[in-house]
Amino acid sequence: MPAYVTALVAGITLIGVAIGRYPALKMNRASIALVGATLLVLIGSLSLEKAYAAIDWNTLVLLLGMMVLNVNLRMAGFFQLVTKRVVALARTPRRLLALLIGVSGVFSALFLNDTIVLVFTPLVLDVTLALKRNPLPYLVGLVTAANIGSVATITGNPQNMLVGISSGIHFLDFSRALAPIGIVGLVIAWVVLILVYRQEFRAEKLLVVASTGDEQPVQPTLLRKALVAVVLLTIALVSGVPVPLAAVGAAAFLLVTRRTDPEQVFAGIDWSLLVFFSGLFVVTGAIEVSGLGEGLFALLTPYANGGPLPLTLVSLVLSNVVSNVPAVMLFRPIMSGLADPQSAWLTLAMATTLAGNLTLLGSVANLIVAEIARKRGVHLSFLEYLKAGTAIAVLTLVFGVFWLSR
């Protein structure tokens, strides 16, 4: 198959992934990636066997394991308990924002950013509306903090998982390098939001006790078991157990149960994300097999070898053109041949993660928050998001480049 045909199909697929849909077609990112991958195999850009080989099963296993853990925590009422505690501690709008940012950032580092915003967005809406506050700055704080906090660990977001698996960087080494960026980034987000929404964050007391809406009963037995799984997972990761094995081990522990219906757990898993990843692996595999990867290598290598600043700039552009996960996949084939692969991997993880805060379309987490808010009658528009989100992205990226350039 001529390389230009592969390039055309792969390009159309990546454009669809970036936009999130095709005009007049009810297709999401997962279906676009799967159809594009299937078409590349059908036209002979790569064989079915090579398509299977292109899929990184370690990444898929890691994602699946973390999803099972997250579903169990949600079913147990863990996140609801955390929200009630946040409300109890908040005394002023500024403190409420700080607590939401801190919780979102820390939990995203532990449990995957998309899951955190999916769980906490309805709770934040319930709390802010009950308090008669403007929900928009708190929603922007929630999602930007989720993206920022997720930079700190391999398990924080899908692109970090891909970087961690592909680079072989130890879990602790990864966090030692990038966790400081996440911590400072959360402070930056809080300061920017306070400055942009001055009227909302005047020094006043929160006089109304918030309700978190329809509360589900906490399941103490499941909660204890899920927290034990979190502890075991953490011990395994720190001890050097392969990250996918640690995650699926924690999931297997949770699936051995007499009380919880496995169908409930599996119903809460984001299967479309696994399909999305699988399709993208095949698309980028076709690019490599067709010879297009050599041209891409020649184009990207000077940036990747140029240090944190050039790599961050090109990652920022790619992440907002084709999305952050495809951006990492495009870089993946060239990384082992670089002068300092580990530094480049860490920069790529930092840049593609923080770039997600640049616009409302920059990450899946942003879109999740906007869509849930829309269904509740709260409109987080593209321009409204830009007020604070863009400044947060730029300032955190500047600090990230500074930190990794030391």
C-alpha positions as CSV (number, residue, x, y, z in Angstrom):
1,M,0.0,0.0,0.0
2,P,1.5,3.4,-1.0
3,A,2.6,5.5,2.0
4,Y,0.5,8.4,1.0
5,V,-2.7,6.4,1.3
6,T,-1.7,5.3,4.8
7,A,-0.9,8.9,5.6
8,L,-4.3,10.0,4.3
9,V,-6.3,7.5,6.4
10,A,-4.1,8.0,9.5
11,G,-4.4,11.8,9.1
12,I,-8.2,11.7,8.8
13,T,-8.4,9.4,11.8
14,L,-6.2,11.7,13.9
15,I,-8.2,14.8,12.8
16,G,-11.4,13.1,13.9
17,V,-9.8,12.1,17.2
18,A,-8.8,15.8,17.7
19,I,-12.2,17.2,16.9
20,G,-14.1,14.4,18.7
21,R,-16.6,13.7,15.9
22,Y,-17.2,13.8,12.2
23,P,-19.9,16.1,10.7
24,A,-23.3,14.3,10.3
25,L,-21.9,11.1,11.9
26,K,-22.6,9.9,15.4
27,M,-19.0,8.8,16.1
28,N,-16.9,9.6,19.2
29,R,-13.2,9.4,19.6
30,A,-13.2,5.7,20.4
31,S,-15.3,4.7,17.3
32,I,-13.2,7.0,15.1
33,A,-10.0,5.4,16.3
34,L,-11.4,1.9,15.9
35,V,-12.7,2.5,12.4
36,G,-9.5,4.2,11.3
37,A,-7.4,1.2,12.6
38,T,-9.7,-1.3,10.9
39,L,-9.5,0.5,7.6
40,L,-5.7,0.6,7.8
41,V,-5.6,-3.2,8.2
42,L,-8.2,-3.7,5.4
43,I,-6.2,-1.6,2.8
44,G,-3.0,-3.4,3.7
45,S,-1.1,-0.7,5.5
46,L,-0.2,-3.4,8.1
47,S,-1.2,-7.0,8.5
48,L,-3.6,-8.2,11.2
49,E,-0.8,-9.8,13.0
50,K,1.2,-6.6,13.1
51,A,-1.9,-4.7,14.2
52,Y,-2.2,-7.1,17.2
53,A,1.6,-6.6,17.9
54,A,1.2,-2.8,17.8
55,I,-1.2,-2.8,20.7
56,D,0.6,-2.1,24.0
57,W,-1.2,-4.6,26.3
58,N,0.6,-3.3,29.4
59,T,-1.0,0.1,29.0
60,L,-4.5,-1.5,28.5
61,V,-4.1,-3.7,31.6
62,L,-3.0,-0.8,33.7
63,L,-6.0,1.3,32.6
64,L,-8.4,-1.6,33.3
65,G,-6.9,-2.3,36.7
66,M,-7.2,1.4,37.8
67,M,-10.8,1.6,36.5
68,V,-11.8,-1.4,38.6
69,L,-10.3,0.2,41.7
70,N,-12.0,3.6,40.9
71,V,-15.4,2.0,40.4
72,N,-15.2,0.2,43.8
73,L,-14.2,3.4,45.6
74,R,-17.2,5.2,44.0
75,M,-19.6,2.4,44.8
76,A,-18.4,2.4,48.4
77,G,-19.1,6.1,48.8
78,F,-15.5,7.1,49.3
79,F,-15.6,10.2,47.1
80,Q,-18.9,11.3,48.6
81,L,-17.4,11.2,52.1
82,V,-14.5,13.3,50.9
83,T,-16.8,15.9,49.5
84,K,-18.8,16.1,52.8
85,R,-15.5,16.6,54.7
86,V,-14.4,19.4,52.3
87,V,-17.7,21.2,52.9
88,A,-17.3,20.8,56.7
89,L,-13.9,22.4,56.6
90,A,-14.6,25.2,54.2
91,R,-15.3,28.5,55.9
92,T,-14.8,31.0,53.0
93,P,-15.1,30.8,49.2
94,R,-11.3,30.9,48.9
95,R,-10.9,28.0,51.3
96,L,-13.5,26.0,49.5
97,L,-11.7,26.6,46.2
98,A,-8.4,25.6,47.9
99,L,-9.8,22.4,49.3
100,L,-11.5,21.4,46.0
101,I,-8.2,22.1,44.1
102,G,-6.2,20.1,46.6
103,V,-8.6,17.1,46.7
104,S,-8.9,17.1,42.9
105,G,-5.1,17.3,42.4
106,V,-4.2,14.6,44.9
107,F,-6.9,12.1,43.9
108,S,-6.1,12.6,40.2
109,A,-2.5,11.7,40.9
110,L,-3.7,8.5,42.6
111,F,-6.8,7.5,40.7
112,L,-6.8,8.9,37.1
113,N,-7.9,12.4,36.3
114,D,-10.9,11.6,34.0
115,T,-12.4,9.4,36.7
116,I,-12.0,12.1,39.4
117,V,-13.8,14.8,37.4
118,L,-16.5,12.4,36.4
119,V,-17.2,11.7,40.1
120,F,-16.7,15.1,41.6
121,T,-18.3,17.4,39.0
122,P,-21.9,16.6,40.1
123,L,-20.8,16.9,43.8
124,V,-19.2,20.3,43.1
125,L,-22.3,21.5,41.4
126,D,-24.5,20.4,44.3
127,V,-22.3,22.1,46.8
128,T,-21.8,25.4,45.0
129,L,-25.5,25.8,44.0
130,A,-26.6,25.0,47.5
131,L,-24.2,27.7,48.8
132,K,-25.6,30.1,46.2
133,R,-22.1,30.6,44.7
134,N,-21.1,30.9,41.1
135,P,-20.2,27.3,40.1
136,L,-17.9,28.3,37.1
137,P,-14.7,29.1,38.9
138,Y,-15.0,26.0,41.1
139,L,-15.6,23.8,38.0
140,V,-12.6,25.3,36.3
141,G,-10.6,24.8,39.5
142,L,-11.7,21.2,39.7
143,V,-10.7,20.3,36.2
144,T,-7.5,22.3,35.9
145,A,-6.4,20.8,39.2
146,A,-7.2,17.3,38.0
147,N,-5.0,17.8,35.0
148,I,-2.2,19.4,37.0
149,G,-2.3,16.9,39.8
150,S,-2.3,14.0,37.4
151,V,1.2,15.0,36.2
152,A,2.7,13.7,39.4
153,T,2.4,9.9,38.9
154,I,2.4,7.3,36.2
155,T,-1.2,6.4,37.2
156,G,-2.4,10.0,37.0
157,N,-3.6,10.0,33.4
158,P,-3.6,7.9,30.2
159,Q,-0.6,9.6,28.6
160,N,1.5,9.2,31.8
161,M,0.6,5.5,31.8
162,L,1.8,5.3,28.2
163,V,5.0,7.2,29.1
164,G,5.6,5.1,32.2
165,I,5.2,1.8,30.3
166,S,7.2,2.8,27.3
167,S,10.1,4.4,29.2
168,G,10.5,1.9,32.0
169,I,11.0,4.8,34.4
170,H,10.4,3.6,38.0
171,F,7.2,4.8,39.7
172,L,9.1,6.7,42.4
173,D,11.6,8.2,40.0
174,F,8.8,9.5,37.9
175,S,7.1,11.1,40.9
176,R,10.3,12.6,42.3
177,A,10.8,14.4,39.0
178,L,7.3,15.6,38.3
179,A,5.4,15.8,41.7
180,P,7.0,19.2,42.5
181,I,5.6,20.6,39.3
182,G,2.1,19.3,40.2
183,I,2.3,20.8,43.7
184,V,3.4,24.3,42.5
185,G,0.9,24.0,39.6
186,L,-2.0,23.6,42.1
187,V,-1.0,26.8,43.9
188,I,-0.7,28.6,40.6
189,A,-4.3,27.5,39.7
190,W,-5.6,28.7,43.0
191,V,-3.9,32.1,42.6
192,V,-5.1,32.6,39.0
193,L,-8.7,31.8,39.8
194,I,-8.7,34.1,42.8
195,L,-7.4,37.0,40.6
196,V,-9.7,36.3,37.7
197,Y,-12.9,35.9,39.7
198,R,-12.2,38.6,42.3
199,Q,-16.0,39.2,43.0
200,E,-16.6,35.5,43.8
201,F,-13.7,35.3,46.2
202,R,-14.2,38.3,48.3
203,A,-13.2,37.6,52.0
204,E,-16.6,36.6,53.3
205,K,-18.0,33.7,55.3
206,L,-19.9,30.8,53.8
207,L,-23.2,31.2,55.7
208,V,-25.2,28.5,54.1
209,V,-24.7,24.8,54.9
210,A,-24.3,22.9,51.6
211,S,-26.2,19.8,50.7
212,T,-24.5,17.3,48.4
213,G,-27.9,16.4,46.8
214,D,-29.1,12.8,46.6
215,E,-26.6,10.8,48.7
216,Q,-26.0,7.2,48.3
217,P,-25.5,5.1,51.4
218,V,-21.8,4.4,52.2
219,Q,-20.9,0.7,52.1
220,P,-18.4,0.3,55.0
221,T,-17.3,-3.3,54.1
222,L,-16.6,-2.4,50.5
223,L,-15.0,0.9,51.5
224,R,-12.5,-0.9,53.8
225,K,-11.7,-3.4,51.2
226,A,-11.2,-0.8,48.5
227,L,-8.9,1.2,50.8
228,V,-6.9,-2.0,51.6
229,A,-6.5,-2.4,47.8
230,V,-5.2,1.1,47.5
231,V,-2.6,0.5,50.2
232,L,-1.6,-2.8,48.6
233,L,-1.3,-1.1,45.2
234,T,0.9,1.7,46.7
235,I,3.2,-0.8,48.4
236,A,3.5,-2.8,45.2
237,L,4.3,0.3,43.1
238,V,6.9,1.6,45.6
239,S,8.5,-1.9,45.8
240,G,9.1,-2.0,42.1
241,V,6.4,-4.4,41.0
242,P,5.6,-3.8,37.3
243,V,2.9,-1.1,37.3
244,P,0.4,-3.0,35.1
245,L,0.8,-6.1,37.3
246,A,0.3,-4.0,40.5
247,A,-2.9,-2.4,39.1
248,V,-4.5,-5.6,37.8
249,G,-3.5,-7.4,41.1
250,A,-5.4,-4.7,43.1
251,A,-8.3,-5.2,40.7
252,A,-8.3,-9.0,41.1
253,F,-8.3,-8.6,44.9
254,L,-11.4,-6.4,44.7
255,L,-13.2,-8.8,42.3
256,V,-13.0,-11.7,44.7
257,T,-16.2,-10.9,46.7
258,R,-19.3,-12.3,48.1
259,R,-21.3,-9.1,48.2
260,T,-20.6,-6.9,45.1
261,D,-22.1,-8.0,41.8
262,P,-19.2,-8.0,39.2
263,E,-21.7,-6.7,36.6
264,Q,-22.0,-3.5,38.6
265,V,-18.2,-3.1,38.5
266,F,-17.9,-3.9,34.8
267,A,-20.8,-1.5,34.0
268,G,-18.8,1.4,35.5
269,I,-15.7,0.8,33.4
270,D,-15.0,3.1,30.6
271,W,-14.6,0.5,27.9
272,S,-14.6,3.2,25.2
273,L,-11.3,4.5,26.5
274,L,-9.8,1.0,26.1
275,V,-11.1,0.8,22.5
276,F,-9.7,4.3,21.9
277,F,-6.3,3.3,23.0
278,S,-6.3,0.1,21.0
279,G,-7.3,1.9,17.9
280,L,-4.6,4.5,18.3
281,F,-1.9,1.9,18.9
282,V,-2.8,0.4,15.5
283,V,-2.9,3.7,13.7
284,T,0.5,4.8,15.0
285,G,1.8,1.2,14.3
286,A,0.7,1.7,10.6
287,I,2.6,5.0,10.5
288,E,5.8,3.2,11.6
289,V,5.4,0.2,9.3
290,S,4.6,2.3,6.2
291,G,7.9,4.2,6.5
292,L,6.2,7.4,7.4
293,G,7.7,7.1,10.9
294,E,11.2,7.8,9.4
295,G,10.0,11.2,8.2
296,L,8.3,11.9,11.5
297,F,11.5,10.9,13.3
298,A,13.5,13.3,11.2
299,L,11.0,16.1,12.0
300,L,10.6,15.5,15.7
301,T,14.1,14.5,16.8
302,P,15.7,18.0,16.8
303,Y,12.9,19.2,19.1
304,A,13.1,16.1,21.4
305,N,16.9,16.5,21.6
306,G,16.8,20.2,22.1
307,G,15.9,20.1,25.8
308,P,12.7,20.8,27.8
309,L,11.7,24.1,26.1
310,P,11.6,23.0,22.4
311,L,10.1,19.7,23.3
312,T,7.5,21.4,25.5
313,L,6.5,23.8,22.7
314,V,6.1,21.1,20.1
315,S,4.2,18.9,22.6
316,L,1.9,21.9,23.4
317,V,1.0,22.3,19.7
318,L,0.6,18.5,19.1
319,S,-1.5,18.0,22.2
320,N,-4.0,20.7,21.1
321,V,-4.0,19.6,17.5
322,V,-4.3,15.7,17.8
323,S,-4.8,15.4,21.6
324,N,-2.3,14.4,24.2
325,V,-2.4,10.6,24.0
326,P,-1.8,10.6,20.2
327,A,0.9,13.1,20.7
328,V,2.8,10.8,23.0
329,M,2.2,7.9,20.6
330,L,3.7,9.9,17.8
331,F,6.9,10.6,19.8
332,R,7.2,7.1,21.2
333,P,9.2,5.5,18.3
334,I,12.0,8.1,18.4
335,M,12.6,8.3,22.2
336,S,15.0,5.4,22.6
337,G,17.4,7.0,20.1
338,L,17.7,10.3,21.9
339,A,20.7,11.6,23.8
340,D,18.8,11.7,27.1
341,P,15.7,9.5,26.7
342,Q,14.6,9.7,30.4
343,S,14.6,13.5,30.4
344,A,12.7,13.6,27.2
345,W,10.1,11.2,28.4
346,L,9.6,13.2,31.6
347,T,9.3,16.4,29.6
348,L,6.8,14.8,27.3
349,A,4.7,13.6,30.2
350,M,4.7,17.1,31.8
351,A,4.0,19.0,28.6
352,T,1.2,16.9,27.2
353,T,-0.5,16.8,30.6
354,L,-0.3,20.5,31.4
355,A,-1.1,21.4,27.8
356,G,-4.6,20.0,28.4
357,N,-5.5,23.1,30.4
358,L,-4.9,25.5,27.5
359,T,-8.5,25.4,26.1
360,L,-11.8,23.7,26.9
361,L,-11.0,21.2,24.1
362,G,-7.5,20.4,25.4
363,S,-8.4,17.3,27.4
364,V,-11.1,14.8,27.8
365,A,-11.5,15.8,31.5
366,N,-12.4,19.4,30.4
367,L,-15.1,18.1,28.1
368,I,-16.5,15.8,30.8
369,V,-16.9,18.7,33.2
370,A,-18.5,20.9,30.6
371,E,-21.0,18.3,29.5
372,I,-22.1,17.3,33.1
373,A,-22.5,21.0,33.9
374,R,-24.5,21.6,30.8
375,K,-27.0,18.8,31.7
376,R,-27.4,20.6,35.1
377,G,-28.1,24.0,33.4
378,V,-24.6,25.5,34.0
379,H,-22.9,26.7,30.9
380,L,-19.1,26.5,30.9
381,S,-18.4,28.0,27.5
382,F,-15.2,28.0,25.5
383,L,-14.5,31.7,26.2
384,E,-15.4,31.4,29.9
385,Y,-12.9,28.6,30.3
386,L,-10.2,30.7,28.6
387,K,-10.4,33.4,31.3
388,A,-8.4,31.3,33.7
389,G,-7.6,28.0,32.0
390,T,-5.2,29.4,29.5
391,A,-3.2,31.5,32.0
392,I,-3.0,28.4,34.3
393,A,-1.7,26.3,31.4
394,V,0.9,28.8,30.4
395,L,2.2,29.5,33.9
396,T,2.4,25.8,34.9
397,L,4.2,25.0,31.6
398,V,6.7,27.7,32.2
399,F,7.4,26.4,35.7
400,G,7.6,22.8,34.4
401,V,10.2,23.8,31.8
402,F,12.2,25.7,34.5
403,W,12.0,22.7,36.9
404,L,13.2,20.2,34.3
405,S,15.9,22.4,32.9
406,R,17.7,22.7,36.3
